[in-house]
Amino acid sequence: MLSYLADYEATFGPLRLLRFITLRTLLAAMTALVIGFIIGPWMIRRLKRLKFGQHYDDDRTGDLAHKFDKKNTPTMGGLMIFVAVAVSTLLWAVPNVWVLVALFVYAALTAVGFRDDYLKVVKKNRDGISSREKLIWQTVVTAIALLVLVRDPLSAQKIRELWVPFLKVPVLVGLPVAALLVLMFFWVVGFSNAINLTDGLDGLAIGCTITVALVYGIMAYAAGNARIADYLLISYVPGTGELAVVCGALVGAGMAFLWYNSHPAEVFMGDTGSLALGGLIGVVAFMVQQPLTLAIVGGVFVAEALSVMIQVTYFKVTKRRSPTGTGKRFFLMAPIHHHFQKKGWPETKVVLRFWILSLLCALVGLGTLKLR
């Protein structure tokens, strides 16, 4: 919205600076940070008053439940991130199909996550919405987003290309819509669930999200700049530079949320935040032609999801082969951050070391831009 003030540079010369994506990205980050700090305390008080607190009354957390008692900490803090990102993006990004699709996916999955959290903390339904219902909504959101992308002239051609790291040409061009739907579904749903699994320790998920958002802000800017894209031998996708503003807003909002989510957490993001953030990052990666790179940049999220898959598979296999019908665990506990807690690592040490790993993954992911 405020980007249009650049049209009045004849009246006030410095307004021309708003034409630069880099400046608007920084302004979006600062705006989201300020919004987060302003609404954060109010929202935390409101959630506490409504008793929207997280409960750990099931056996899935094992003996960690009493060791890390968080049952009175309010959840649904993802609303704070959403408001900060949405307002900041609307203020500083030039609206185009890429930005609108990103905001649509983010808003729609925030609504799905909010419903899940509401059923858990208000209606005392431990499981929230069913996995089937969640998948249905995620499929619908992905299908609508893809329909918009394949019908808009700005994105119709580019969205059908598939790029992979280390190659300077697309491996596939003109992908059919059905194949695109499957690919985008796995990215949106996969990383929604991956961040959801990572969100188990104070500051862990949002800290790793910030590093991923930083990298994809850079990638979005590079993909939307013809000269940089040509120099790096990556896909030039006109208009995706504005996604850098979205990522900048996410970085600012994430930093504000981390202020309140750092140990000991005053608020949790809940499914309201984790499902939506995963979907937003997944669709941004897809739109800037760097989907597979997300497996590198978001290496911590991938490791968390894989640890659960390995744990479940190993338990089922050993249970089937055991004469007594008892299964064994590959990890002491899954997701893998709980494995290290079981080994005696303090929560803060687990989080800080995972942040370091996330930063290393981010740097490796950035390196793929040049290694082609």
Secondary structure as UniProt FT lines:
FT   HELIX           2..8
FT   TURN            9..11
FT   HELIX           13..19
FT   HELIX           21..49
FT   TURN            50..51
FT   HELIX           59..61
FT   TURN            62..63
FT   HELIX           64..67
FT   TURN            71..72
FT   HELIX           78..92
FT   HELIX           97..121
FT   TURN            126..127
FT   HELIX           131..151
FT   TURN            153..157
FT   HELIX           158..160
FT   TURN            165..166
FT   HELIX           177..198
FT   TURN            199..200
FT   TURN            202..203
FT   HELIX           204..223
FT   HELIX           226..232
FT   TURN            238..239
FT   HELIX           240..242
FT   HELIX           243..261
FT   HELIX           270..287
FT   TURN            288..289
FT   TURN            291..293
FT   HELIX           294..297
FT   HELIX           299..321
FT   TURN            323..324
FT   HELIX           336..342
FT   TURN            343..344
FT   HELIX           347..367
FT   TURN            368..370
//
